[in-house]
Amino acid sequence: MTDVHPDALVVLHAFGPYFRGQLLTDPAVIAAILGGGNASLVVRTRLPQPSPVQAE
């Protein structure tokens, strides 16, 4: 199943104000990039979920 709403994008090739390796997490920025002509310059990724802290 394809993830339509990634947690973040990683920039593969610099464009606009974004540099290679930058992690983008703003939902509005993600939507604008994926809906525009620069979608091929990023990769979709999921952010790791924090491990629950166990009480002692």
C-alpha positions as a printed Julia matrix, in Angstrom:
56×3 Matrix{Float64}:
  0.0    0.0     0.0
  1.38   3.41   -0.95
  1.65   6.04    1.76
 -0.19   9.07    0.41
  0.65  11.26    3.41
  4.3   10.89    4.41
  5.54  12.21    7.74
  8.41  14.01    6.01
 10.31  14.54    2.8
 14.07  14.4     2.33
 15.47  16.65   -0.4
 17.59  14.69   -2.9
 18.5   17.62   -5.18
 18.55  21.27   -4.1
 15.74  23.47   -5.41
 14.21  26.78   -4.34
 15.06  27.45   -0.69
 15.74  23.76    0.07
 19.17  22.12    0.22
 20.21  18.52   -0.38
 19.61  16.38    2.71
 17.12  18.75    4.3
 14.23  17.12    6.19
 10.89  18.79    5.5
  8.08  18.12    7.99
  5.61  21.0     7.47
  2.4   19.44    6.02
  1.72  22.51    3.87
  5.24  22.41    2.38
  4.97  18.65    1.77
  1.63  19.06   -0.02
  2.94  21.92   -2.16
  6.04  19.98   -3.23
  4.22  16.73   -3.97
  1.55  18.62   -5.9
  4.07  20.65   -7.89
  6.88  20.06  -10.32
  9.54  19.25   -7.7
  8.17  15.92   -6.45
 10.95  14.05   -8.25
 13.57  15.95   -6.24
 12.46  14.53   -2.86
 11.85  11.15   -1.28
  8.96  10.38    1.06
  9.82   9.02    4.49
  8.23   8.11    7.78
  9.62   9.48   11.03
 10.48   6.92   13.71
  7.98   6.64   16.52
  9.44   7.19   20.01
  9.65   4.12   22.18
  7.28   4.15   25.14
  8.95   4.78   28.47
  8.38   1.98   30.96
  7.73   2.91   34.58
 10.02   1.31   37.11
